[in-house]
Every structure is written in C-alpha cells, then in structure tokens.
Amino acid sequence: MKLVTLLTASAITSSFTLTQAAENPNAPYLSLKHEMEHAISKGNQFLKTTQAPQGFWKDEKTPAYTALALTAARRSPNSEEAEATHIKKGYQWLLGTQHKDGGIYVKGLATYNTSCGLMALAASGDPAHQNAILKGRKFLINLQQDWDFKGETDNVNDGGIGYGGSYPHSDMSNTYLAIEALKLTEATAKDSATRQPTLNWDAAVDFISRCQNLESTNDQPGISNDGSFVYFPGNSKAGTQVEKDGRETLRGYGSMSYAGLLSLIYADLKQTDPRVEAVKHWLDNNYTIAENPGLGEQGLYYYYQVMAKALTAAGVDTIVTEDGIKHDWRNELATKLLSSQKPDGSWVNENSRWWENEAELVTAYAVLTLEQIYFSIPEIPQS
C-alpha cells in the first residue's frame, strides 16, 4: 500500500471551515490531475538523473535526501516510476545506513533521517522491510525525552523528540516527523508477532501543547493566545511580537502550526479539543500559498508539504478566510507548484534557509506535495 493511501485513510472529518466534497465538482480537477501527473513524472525523472551511482541522493551522510526521493517515486501515479530499477538500488543503499539500534542515519540528524527513512520503507510496500521498520520505530520511540527519568512531563522538553545526540531540547519539527513516521508504520507494528513498544502519547501531547500559543493548555510564560505553534517552548523561528497589553510573546508561524495540527490529529485529539480548534482558527485566518506565514520564503516548500498533509488528514476541502473568500487549497497549491516547476523538472527555493536552495531536496518536497493533493482529491458520489 502506498504511503499516501495510508495518510488519506487516516483522515478524519474536520470542523474547520470547509465545504463538503459534494460541493467540489470533479470537473475542475480533471485537467489539473493530468497536469499533476505530468509534473510528478518530470520531477521524478529529474531526481533519477541526480542519483549517485552508489544509489543515494545528494549527500551520503544525510539519508533523508534518499528517503524523500524514494518516497516520491513510490507514491507516483505512474507505477513504472515506482518500480524502476534505480529505486530498488536506492532502497538497498538506504537499508545499508540502518544501525543495530534501528536508527537510519550516518552522522547526526538521527530523528530526521530515521523518520524520513521509515516513511520511505513504508511507501515501498515490501514485506521484506518489516524488520527494518520495527527496528526504526523502536529507535524513534526511545528518543522521546524524559530528562529527569521520573516518568512525568515536569521538564518543558519532556514528551517531545529532538534531533538526537547532544541537542539539549525537543522541538516541534522533529516531534511531528517522528509522530508521522510512527503513525504511518503503525500497521506494521500491529502485524508483528512480537509485542512492540509504543510512544507515550500523553507525554507527547503535553510537549506539543507547550509549543502552542494557547493560554488554557500551555503552562509556559511568554506566549500569546492565538492558537499558532512555535519551534519549541521558549523559541520561535519567527521571533517575537508585542501584544496589546505590552507583553512580548513568541510569534507562531505557518509550517509549525500545520505540523502542530497534524500531530494533534495523529494523537487522536477530538475536533472539539480547544487546541485543535485554536490552531484551525489561526490557520484559517492566515491561509496563504504566497509565503510561509511568519517566515516569508524561508522553508516555503517544507511548508507546502506539511500543509497538504495536515489539511488532508483533517478532512479539509475548502478554507474560508477572514474576508469571506472560499479557497480550494488543493487547486491553488497545485497550480502554484505547477507554475514554479523548472523546464528540467526540478523546483528550487531562492531562499537557502534549511537547504531549500538544493534542487534535490525541494524537488522531492514538491513532488510529494503534488502526490498528496492528487490522491486526496475528494470523490464525488455517483447520482
């Protein structure tokens, strides 16, 4: 089963401002789907041309590049791309980077690389990868923080997951990626003949809540009350803002707010939970594809990908912004990506923050986003 199918199958009905699928006629998507198929194929073809002879992509010390390229190929509507020989070679290389402890990394960024690696292995649909997936899951679960080993979330970083290694904090980006990887490989764990470890979901929700600007559920100082998310407690890549009462608070931003929404959904919080409602409201009011809200063009394609995943999982078809305008986010985001693809099939961000000036990384992000949109287009009931 393809990764995108797993994600779509887990989607739940949202109380977010939306219209039902029946109000979105299929007709506007017919041409768009053909254009997306073409763009996805061009993007995957570009990635094929950039693969190293050994089977990896871009940097042999960062398996995430290879994992993202493999996932993009496996999720393609074109089955020939998904089954190509160079993809099998890529999987062989990726599996060669897995350590005895289950981590999929070479040096550093253990959480990021392992999370991306697990999602690639899940996308392969190969039963032979079961053991590698189970080992990777155990590795990620063991990275969940409990700084004083008391089994309580009395440290602000408890319950979350960081980069792994010497970084002294958890963060929302690594936590969301680990949660997604664990959720998308959950079926493999359930099918295992042996008992598998599980994430402490209550502790994870505690950490996620401490990354949200919401006074009713966040016990940390210096936060606003708009429902947005920051990078980790006490730190926002978008800086600070001054409230009406003169307080300086952390400013939330788009990519982490979508990451927060997706994490809350995967943690099985109810749609009526104040944390879910608050972040939906903020995302509603700050919807845009022109930039990563709060960061401009920084991390723009990362933002696009997590946006598509979160809105799909939340069951959102149409967003209504503060001005009352309805936005078909799938159509708007797909059109934006189609218009920015380069003639050679690649995408690149002119802003170099978080490696987004590297075509291999950004092309994988863009292809994965288009595939998420492609497979999540709502079906119209037959009359």
CORVEN-V284658 format. One line per field, one symbol per residue. ss: DSSP state (H for helix, E for strand, - for the rest). burial: b if it has 16 or more other ideal C-beta (glycine too) atoms within 10 Angstrom, else e. A space follows every 10 residues. Layout:
ss: ???
burial: ???
This chain:
ss: --HHHHHHH- ---------- HHH---HHHH HHHHHHHHHH HHHHHHHHH- E-----E--- --HHHHHHHH HHHH----HH HH--HHHHHH HHHHH--E-- ---E-----H HHHHHHHHHH HHHH--HHHH HHHHHHHHHH HH-------- ---------- ---------- -HHHHHHHHH HHHH-HHHHH ---------- HHHHHHHHHH -E-------- --------E- -E--E----E EE-----EEE ---HHHHHHH HHHHHH---- ---HHHHHHH HHHHH----- -E---E---H HHHHHHHHHH HHH-----EE -----EE-HH HHHHHHHHHH ---------- --HHH---HH HHHHHHHHHH HHHHHH---- ---
burial: ebbbebbbee eeebebbbee beebeeeebe ebbeebbebb bbbbebbbee beeebbbbbe ebbbbbbbbb bbbbbbbeee bbebeebebb bebbbebbee ebbbbbeebb bbbbbbbbbb bbbbeeeebe ebbbbbbbbb bebbbbeeee eebebbbbbb bbbbeeeebb bbbbbbbbbb bbbbbbebbe eeeeeeeebb bebbbbbbbb bbbbeeebeb eebbebbbbb bbbbebbbee beeeeeeebb bbbbbbbbbb bbbbbbbebe beeebbbbbb ebbbbbbebe ebbbbebbbb bbbbbbbbbb bbbbbbbbbb eeeeeebbbb bebbeebeee beeebbbbbe bebbbbebbb bbbbbbbbbb bbbbbbbeee eee
